[in-house]
Amino acid sequence: MRVLVTGASGFVGRAVTAALSRAGHDVVPLSRRPKQAAGPVADIRDQAAVHTEVADVDAVCHLAAVTRPRMSASNPAEYWTVNTGGTFNVVSALLATAKRTRPKRLVLASTAAMYAADAPQPLTEESPIVPANPYGASKVAADHLAAACTAGRTIGAISLRAFNIAGAANGTPDLDTTRLVPKIAAMQAGKEPRLTINGDGSVVRDFVHATDMAEAFVLALEACTPGEWRPYNVGSGCGTSLSEMVHIAERVNGRPVAVTHGPAADEPPVLLADSSRIQRELGWRPQHSDPATIVADAWQALTAQ
């Protein structure tokens, strides 16, 4: 298939682009920044440009988004404009071209941030949807758009609700040090002075390797069925506290991590994925998502630059 990947120059976008190419697909990487572009350049907020790029592809893997939950409260309009408005542009372009040519497919990068903070763990796709911030709310709306686009039976869509994506893929590190694993790696490499953890570090999160996430996109793309929308959780199912991740990185990478503790944040104490549906229906497995592999790959990719 000829597949447009939006957000292709981002950390996960690069992993997805490489995985699709390995699987034999003809990939069109769409980026917003010319200096990072390996293909066409367009902003997903530009409806005309999106329609142009979607016109001659069979499918879209839509990853372009703004993705920092804590920062979304200070600029909610950006999150709605990019995450929801951008998805609307992609969906409308797919619908317009599918009616003229052939059925098309959409795989949407979604998020576990849409689930209720007090939902029983692990989270399933049926867990209550109660986003705690504009980021989560904008992605809920994007999921609704993906579902709605299948009504005419010319589009098949799948939303992949990711948990904490980390590690590295194809030697490309995650440079966003607002996230735990790249922050640890940067600190161990001497690029950051110290790591600040909110609270005592007992918060538990579900980390999934970028390579495993990219494989989920490949499987989802090939499973899209016209007239159907399906959501899937993508996580390892393994809970690791923030303090445990620090200790694992120290052991695996052989370098200390200086930690300071700030006030506890208002956030769920545990977030874990039940990924049994994607494992059962698509055959996906988190083959690289043990914490030791995640921190080792993040470190190696960063220091190899």
C-alpha positions, 0 to 999 in steps of 0.5 A, a space after each residue: 500500500 501507498 501510505 501517508 505518515 503524518 508527523 513522520 519526522 517525530 520520534 514515533 513517526 520515524 519508527 512507524 515510517 521505518 516499520 512500514 517500509 520494512 513491511 513492504 509498503 510505499 511510505 510517503 513521510 509528511 512533515 511540517 518542518 522543511 529541515 526535517 522533511 524526507 518527503 512532502 512538507 505540509 501543516 495538518 492544519 492546512 486543509 487544502 494541503 492535506 487534501 492534496 497529500 491524501 489524494 493519491 495514497 491508500 492509507 494514512 497513519 496519522 501521528 501529527 499532534 501536540 502531546 504534552 498533557 500537563 502543558 495542554 491546560 495553558 494553551 488548550 486552543 492549540 491542542 484542539 486546533 492541531 489534534 482535533 482540527 488536524 484529524 478532521 482535515 485528514 478524515 475529510 480528505 480520506 472521505 473525499 478521495 475514497 468516494 471518488 477512487 477506492 476504499 481507504 484506511 486510517 490508523 490514528 495515534 491515540 492515547 491512554 490519557 483519555 481514560 478516567 483517572 480513577 478507573 480500575 486498573 489495568 485499563 481496557 478499551 471499555 474503561 470510562 472515558 473521562 479525560 483530565 486535560 485538554 490534550 486527552 479531550 482533543 484526542 477523544 474528539 479525534 477518536 470520535 472523528 475516526 469512528 464517524 468516518 467509517 459510516 459510509 463504508 468507504 473507510 476503515 479506521 483503527 485508533 491505537 491508544 498508546 501508554 508511555 512510549 519510550 526507548 529508541 527505534 532504528 538508532 533514533 533517540 527521543 529528545 523530549 526531556 519532558 518525558 522520563 526515559 529521555 530525561 534519564 538518558 540525557 542526565 546520564 550523558 551529562 546533557 542535563 544536571 539532574 532529574 526532578 520527580 514529582 512526589 516520592 517516585 512511587 507513581 507506576 506507569 506502563 512503558 512500551 518500546 517505540 519499536 513495539 508501537 511501530 509494529 502495532 501501526 503495521 498490524 493495524 494498517 493491514 487489519 483496517 476493514 471498510 465500515 469498521 472502527 476499532 480502538 486498541 490499547 497498546 502497552 506492555 502490561 508491566 507496571 514500573 514506578 518512576 523510582 524503579 525506572 531510575 534504578 534500572 537505568 543506573 544498573 543497565 547503563 552504569 551511570 548514576 542519576 541525581 534525583 530531586 523530589 518536587 511536590 506530588 502532582 495531581 495524577 493517577 498513582 497507577 496507569 496500566 494497559 490491558 492490551 489483550 484485545 490487540 494481542 488476540 485480534 491482531 497478534 501484536 506482542 510487546 517484544 522489546 518493552 521490558 524496562 531494561 531494554 527500553 533504557 538501554 536502547 534510549 541510552 545507546 541511541 543518544 550517545 551514538 549521535 
